């Protein structure tokens, strides 16, 4: 059965100097409003035990615009500023419902520069996007088309650490599930191979971070030699960021291709419920585990499966998938990570990762 979902399409755009200055200034104002409103809410909650509502925060924002040190806020579109207050309201709602930690301040250096525009703050005509306070449409690189007849409801403009500008367009899209298939697969995440499948196939781990490690180290050494606060240090920091985004982009592209293929070919996908946060505490493997991005792969599998009418099953993290013989069900003794193949008393010889994937597939349907 077809389902209507909200889906964001992200594109890069190349702004003119005038176009770049407007979202850059707007994102700075968004960060300021968010931090000031958070400060006001924290003071009221700490000193008075009182919760500040969105309506009260919005009224305070109006006062800031009318005079004093923050009258420059009236020079940018009001919609992204109101959206910042809405996001803060949602953050506090999650905190009071014990779904999240207490909201934190946004740092100018660490936070991504972004601004969110709702329908009243942009113009969409014949595939051309114009933001509030701009006279000309953005020069968007349409790397893929939007769904036919789609009308954007929200547009988020952002700039990454490498200085690239992106626009994320949120639309409602009707997605029809794929035709059912008989395939089922178990997936074992690894480092030597990115994933091993219960079919016996191993998908290679490109190790994107390792491939660019020398280039990254050179850029970081060059950054360390620059004087803090200098223009040369800013240029060196940009070079480091460009190496990082190259690694991230290539990794994400590879993971998308793997997740899409597994979802298309299989009706049920069984995975292991790994706690990556605890695994990266192993300093000997932390770098390799982070480069593999197991958590991101699982996230992709889950939302792609939901769209396509597939099922992702997570097997308990304590399930002894590597030590369990997939042929006779015997559990072997201690098995260090350097043991890649092992032989069971029943005579079966196992590849450690493929055997784990087979056991994950066998245990998967029981978890449903």
Secondary structure by P-SEA (a helix, b strand, c coil): cbbbbbbbbbbbbbbcaaaaaaaaaaaaaaaaaaaaaaaaaaaaaacccccccaaaaaaaaaaaaacccccccccccaaaaaaaaaaaaaaaaaaaacccccbbbbbccccccccccccccccccccccccccccccccccccccccccccccbbbbbccccbbbbbbbbbbbbbbbcccccccbbbbbbccccccccccbbbbcccccccaaaaaaaaaaaaaacccccaaaaaaaaaaaaaaaaaaaaaaaaaaaaaaaaaaaccbbbbbbccccccccccccaaaaaaaaaaaaaaaaaaaaaaacbbbbbccccccccccccccccccccccccccccccccccccaaaaaaaaaaaaaccccc
